[in-house]
Amino acid sequence: MIRLLLLAIFCFLLYAIWTALRSIVGSNRQNPPEERPEKSASGEEMVQDPVCGTYVPASDAVCARIGGKRLHFCSEECRDAYRAGQR
């Protein structure tokens, strides 16, 4: 009976070491880049600010038509910075 208990403990220790090594090796692999969110938590489309790269819900974005394109900004400051850079 003691031999069976020792064998079970030994197998458990081997399993614990194996899973720990797997997690260490797995964390060293390069993770794929995170994809940008297509929708917010409420299901609304997310748009990216071309100045700072921030994603905001389309309804909260500051919109501007510049150069015939409709652009979305996270704030009026980013919109003004974009316009200043176009001149």
C-alpha positions in Angstrom: 0.0 0.0 0.0 2.8 2.4 0.8 4.5 1.6 -2.5 1.3 2.5 -4.3 1.1 5.8 -2.4 4.7 6.6 -3.1 4.2 5.8 -6.8 1.2 8.2 -6.9 3.2 11.0 -5.3 6.1 10.4 -7.7 3.7 10.5 -10.7 2.1 13.7 -9.4 5.5 15.4 -9.0 6.6 14.4 -12.5 3.3 15.8 -13.9 3.8 19.1 -11.9 7.3 19.5 -13.2 6.2 18.7 -16.8 3.4 21.3 -16.7 5.7 23.9 -15.2 8.3 23.4 -17.9 5.7 23.5 -20.6 4.4 26.9 -19.3 7.9 28.3 -19.1 8.8 27.1 -22.7 5.4 28.3 -23.9 5.9 31.8 -22.5 9.2 32.2 -24.4 7.5 31.7 -27.7 6.6 34.9 -29.6 3.0 35.6 -29.2 1.1 36.8 -32.2 0.3 40.5 -32.2 -3.1 41.4 -30.7 -5.7 42.1 -33.3 -7.5 45.4 -33.0 -11.0 45.2 -31.6 -13.7 45.4 -34.2 -16.5 46.2 -31.8 -16.8 47.6 -28.3 -18.3 45.7 -25.4 -21.7 47.0 -26.3 -21.3 45.7 -29.9 -20.6 49.1 -31.5 -17.9 49.5 -34.2 -14.5 50.8 -33.0 -12.6 53.3 -35.1 -8.9 54.2 -34.8 -7.6 57.7 -34.4 -5.0 58.3 -37.2 -2.9 60.6 -34.9 -2.5 58.7 -31.6 -3.8 55.3 -32.6 -6.4 55.1 -29.9 -9.6 53.1 -30.6 -12.9 54.7 -29.7 -16.5 53.7 -30.3 -17.8 55.3 -33.5 -20.5 57.2 -31.6 -17.9 58.9 -29.3 -15.4 59.8 -32.1 -14.9 63.3 -33.3 -15.5 63.1 -37.1 -14.0 65.3 -39.8 -14.0 65.2 -43.5 -10.4 66.0 -44.6 -9.2 65.6 -48.2 -12.5 64.0 -49.2 -12.1 61.3 -46.5 -14.1 60.9 -43.4 -11.8 60.5 -40.5 -12.5 59.6 -36.8 -10.5 61.1 -33.9 -10.5 60.4 -30.2 -10.5 64.2 -29.4 -10.7 67.6 -30.9 -7.0 68.0 -30.0 -6.0 65.0 -32.2 -8.3 66.4 -35.0 -6.6 69.8 -34.8 -3.1 68.2 -34.8 -4.0 66.2 -37.9 -5.3 69.3 -39.7 -2.1 71.2 -38.7 0.1 68.4 -40.1 -1.8 68.5 -43.4 -0.8 72.1 -44.1 
